[in-house]
């Protein structure tokens, strides 16, 4: 984040590109070319102000309502403790909700994911879809066959057998039985969550797989989603 007066501008990837037509329905107030939103956190102990400028840049200002001073410890990476952790969680919960409701790609954002989705759109002409009411689950469907070749989910890390307490974003990809058996290692590649584990595998959308390798996996999954050629 970059400090701009008392406001902190979110870095690229921390929140998805927000769609202007979704801001007002969410609760943003327009003032000229700028949109503003405010919400109380932790039973009114803090008030979070959010600003979106005409370029789509998102800035935040968190105020301590008792002292009427800006609170910034939640932005300090090495700031530890139960209280600052609670403030930080509440702060990001609001931003995640805005991203899911107003963002171009909903719950699935960040520079890594945005780059992946841009590759899919440029290469295959397909986009992320939310076929269910649950905005924590999405798919990429081949427009040629209508079959899925990528399934995105937000799950507890224990679901794929790793440690952690906060929900993580994952993606399921299609593979041949031989490929899945060779890839799954419990470290970067995991058995397909909520899918047929013989033909699907899971990865974490945390950057652990280099983008060139991830593009290759997407390409392989796309091929398997296409109609089989008649002999």
C-alpha positions in Angstrom: 0.0 0.0 0.0 1.1 3.6 -0.6 0.3 6.4 1.8 -1.6 9.3 0.2 -2.2 11.9 2.9 -4.2 9.9 5.5 -5.4 7.5 2.9 -3.8 4.2 1.8 -4.0 3.1 -1.8 -4.4 -0.6 -2.3 -1.7 -2.3 -4.4 -2.5 -4.0 -7.7 -4.0 -7.4 -7.0 -5.2 -6.7 -3.4 -8.7 -6.0 -4.7 -10.2 -6.8 -8.2 -10.9 -4.1 -10.7 -14.2 -2.7 -9.5 -17.1 -2.2 -11.9 -18.5 1.3 -11.6 -22.1 0.3 -12.3 -22.0 -2.0 -9.2 -20.7 0.5 -6.7 -23.9 2.5 -6.1 -26.1 -0.7 -5.6 -23.5 -1.9 -3.0 -23.8 1.4 -1.1 -21.2 3.7 -2.5 -22.0 7.4 -2.7 -20.8 9.4 -5.7 -19.2 12.8 -5.4 -18.1 14.0 -8.8 -15.8 11.4 -10.3 -15.1 9.7 -6.9 -17.1 7.1 -5.0 -17.1 6.8 -1.2 -18.3 4.1 1.1 -18.1 3.8 4.9 -18.8 1.0 7.4 -18.4 0.5 11.1 -16.1 -2.3 12.3 -15.9 -4.2 15.6 -19.1 -2.8 17.1 -18.4 0.7 16.1 -14.8 0.9 17.6 -13.6 1.8 14.1 -15.0 3.3 10.9 -13.6 2.2 7.6 -13.8 4.7 4.7 -13.2 3.5 1.2 -12.6 5.7 -1.8 -12.6 4.8 -5.5 -11.3 7.4 -7.9 -12.0 7.9 -11.6 -9.1 5.6 -12.5 -10.5 2.8 -10.4 -7.8 3.2 -7.7 -9.1 2.1 -4.3 -7.9 3.8 -1.1 -8.9 3.2 2.5 -8.9 5.2 5.7 -9.5 3.4 9.0 -10.5 5.7 11.9 -10.5 5.0 15.6 -13.9 6.4 16.6 -12.9 7.0 20.2 -9.7 8.9 19.5 -10.9 10.2 16.1 -7.4 9.4 14.8 -6.4 7.2 11.8 -5.5 3.6 12.8 -2.7 2.0 10.8 -1.3 -1.0 12.7 -3.5 -3.3 10.6 -1.3 -2.3 7.6 2.0 -3.2 9.3 2.9 -6.7 8.3 4.9 -7.5 11.4 2.3 -6.1 13.8 1.2 -9.0 15.9 -1.4 -9.6 18.6 -4.9 -10.7 19.0 -6.4 -7.2 18.8 -4.6 -6.0 15.7 -5.3 -9.4 14.1 -9.0 -8.9 14.8 -8.9 -5.4 13.3 -7.0 -6.7 10.2 -9.5 -9.5 9.7 -12.5 -7.2 9.9 -10.8 -4.7 7.5 -10.1 -7.4 4.9 -13.5 -8.9 5.3 -15.1 -5.7 4.1 -12.7 -5.4 1.2 -13.3 -9.0 0.2 -17.0 -8.5 0.3 -16.7 -5.4 -2.0 -14.4 -7.3 -4.3 -16.9 -10.2 -4.5 -19.9 -7.9 -5.1 -18.4 -5.2 -7.3 -15.3 -6.7 -8.8 -14.8 -7.8 -12.3 -14.0 -11.4 -11.3 -15.8 -11.5 -7.9 -14.0 -13.5 -5.1 -11.2 -14.6 -7.4 -8.8 -11.7 -7.8 -5.2 -10.8 -7.2 -2.4 -10.2 -9.8 -1.7 -13.9 -10.1 -5.4 -14.8 -10.8 -6.0 -11.8 -13.0 -3.0 -12.8 -15.2 -4.4 -16.3 -15.5 -7.9 -15.1 -16.4 -6.5 -12.7 -18.9 -4.5 -15.5 -20.5 -7.7 -17.7 -20.8 -9.7 -14.9 -22.3 -7.0 -14.0 -24.8 -6.3 -17.6 -25.8 -9.7 -19.3 -25.7 -12.2 -16.4 -25.5 -13.7 -17.9 -22.2 -14.4 -16.0 -19.0 -15.1 -16.7 -15.4 -18.7 -17.6 -14.6 -20.6 -17.9 -11.4 -23.2 -20.6 -12.0 -24.4 -20.8 -8.4 -25.6 -18.2 -5.9 -22.4 -18.9 -3.9 -19.9 -16.3 -5.0 -17.1 -18.4 -3.5 -17.3 -20.9 -6.4 -16.9 -20.2 -10.1 -16.0 -22.0 -13.3 -14.4 -21.5 -16.7 -16.5 -23.2 -19.4 -15.4 -23.9 -23.0 -17.7 -22.0 -25.3 -17.1 -24.8 -27.9 -18.3 -27.7 -25.8 -20.0 -26.0 -22.8 -17.8 -28.2 -20.5 -15.9 -26.9 -17.6 -12.1 -27.0 -17.7 -11.4 -25.0 -14.5 -13.3 -24.8 -11.3 -12.5 -22.1 -8.7 -13.4 -22.5 -5.0 -12.7 -20.8 -1.7 -12.2 -23.4 1.0 -10.7 -24.0 4.4 -7.1 -25.3 3.9 -7.9 -28.5 5.8 -10.1 -29.5 2.9 -7.0 -30.2 0.8 -4.9 -31.4 3.7 -2.7 -28.4 4.5 -2.4 -26.2 7.6 -3.9 -22.7 8.2 -7.0 -21.1 9.6 -8.0 -18.7 6.9 -9.9 -19.7 3.7 -7.8 -20.1 0.6 -8.6 -19.9 -3.1 -8.1 -23.1 -5.1 -8.6 -24.2 -8.7 -9.5 -27.6 -10.0 -8.2 -28.7 -13.4 -8.9 -31.7 -15.6 -6.2 -34.2 -16.5 -5.8 -37.8 -17.7 -5.7 -40.5 -15.1 -1.9 -40.9 -15.7 -1.3 -37.2 -15.6 -3.2 -36.7 -12.3 -1.4 -39.7 -10.7 2.0 -38.2 -11.7 1.3 -34.6 -10.7 -0.4 -35.0 -7.2 2.3 -34.7 -4.6 0.5 -33.1 -1.6 2.7 -30.0 -1.8 1.8 -28.1 -5.0 -0.7 -30.5 -6.6 -3.5 -32.0 -4.5 -6.3 -34.5 -5.1 -9.3 -32.8 -6.8 -11.5 -31.3 -4.1 -15.2 -32.0 -4.7 -14.3 -33.5 -8.1 -13.6 -37.0 -9.5 -10.1 -37.4 -8.1 -9.1 -39.8 -10.8 -9.4 -37.1 -13.5 -9.2 -33.8 -11.5 -6.5 -32.2 -9.4 -6.3 -29.1 -7.2 -3.8 -26.3 -7.0 -3.7 -23.3 -4.6 -4.0 -19.9 -6.2 -1.2 -18.5 -4.2 1.5 -18.3 -6.8 3.2 -21.5 -5.8 3.0 -22.7 -9.4 4.9 -20.5 -11.9 2.6 -18.8 -14.4 4.2 -20.6 -17.5 3.5 -24.0 -15.8 0.0 -22.9 -14.9 -0.8 -21.9 -18.4 0.4 -25.3 -19.6 -2.0 -27.0 -17.1 -4.8 -24.8 -18.3 -4.1 -25.7 -21.9 -4.1 -29.4 -21.1 -7.4 -29.1 -19.2 -8.9 -27.1 -22.1 -8.0 -29.9 -24.6 -9.7 -32.5 -22.4 -12.9 -30.4 -22.4 -13.3 -30.4 -26.1 -15.6 -32.8 -28.1 -14.0 -36.0 -29.1 -13.3 -36.3 -32.8 -15.3 -39.0 -34.5 -13.2 -41.8 -36.0 
